[in-house]
Structures are given as C-alpha cells and as structure tokens.
C-alpha cells in the first residue's frame, strides 16, 4: 500500500499499469460513510449481487475476484482518501486500512498453478 498527498494523474497511472492489469479508481468523496464505501467498492469491482455490504463480505470479495478473467495484477487507486469514512467511526477507518494492507499480502500467495497476481493500493489526497 502506498500513500501520496499529491493529485494523481489518471492517464499516467493507467498508461503505466502492466498489460493485463485491472485498475480500479474510487473517489473518497463518494465514500464518506460505511454504507457508501461498500456501494463504491461493489460498483468499482463489479461485485456479484450477493455482496453482503459488511467488512467480512468486502474482505471475501476482494480476496476472490474470480469474475475477472486473465488479470495480471490489480491496482486500486483511491483518490481524495482523506474524505474516506470522514463521517464514519475511527474503528471503521482502522478496519479499512488493515483490510487494504492485508490485500497485498494475500495476493502475493501463489495460486494452485504457482501464478502470483499482485494487488497494489494507492491512497492519494
């Protein structure tokens, strides 16, 4: 997980992504509370309809992502990160930060075929 206080150039980030990478852009201004955060993640990652909109369900969805095919890596870019959960609790902010941190570790594990799909997170602003 990486953080930046600077604005992120969407064109440059997308162009720099490796071939076959899935880049997901989320805006913290649309995720000021837990409910809106869950909706934004569901939309950005095209979660199945059965997504439960809670922390365990979010973790399960982000650990899976099998509905995307032939992805070489994932890059989640959260712009205006300072706005994320601004109307939520400190505990929810901690849970989200821990969840995002663990994604990189989870996705570093090779799958059954020995293939590793990276998952990087960039928190900006």
Secondary structure, DSSP 4 states (H G I P E B T S, - for coil): -EEESS---HHHHHHHSPTTEEEEEEEGGG-SSHHHHHHHHHHHTT--TT---SHHHHHHHHHH-TTS-S-SEEEEEEETGGGTTTTS-HHHHHHHHHHHHHHHHHHTS--TTS---EEEEEEE-
